């Protein structure tokens, strides 16, 4: 699970922090509470600062992979 850095620990404004929180929520919703390495979490936090469509595409790919793997198990 991705944990957003605490407010005030970086040089970002309120709007960015709120946007990033929303993108992290989207990613966490699809990933659940899988354990991430610090490097993986750092990369996903970085990605959360990109355009919303970029995060949406990543979430879509993760969902497709999960569905495919579930189908392959049956």
GIFENDA-V337846 format. One record per pair of residues at least 12 apart in sequence whose C-alpha atoms are under 8 Angstrom apart, sorted by the first residue. I is the first residue (numbers start at 1). GAP is how many residues later the second one is. If there is no record, write none. Layout:
i gap
I GAP
I GAP
This chain:
i gap
1 27
1 30
1 31
1 32
1 33
1 34
1 35
1 40
2 22
2 25
2 26
2 34
2 39
2 42
2 43
3 21
3 38
4 16
4 17
4 20
4 41
16 33
19 30
20 25
20 28
20 29
21 27
23 25
23 26
23 29
23 32
24 20
24 21
24 24
26 29
26 30
26 33
27 28
27 32
30 29
30 32
30 33
31 31
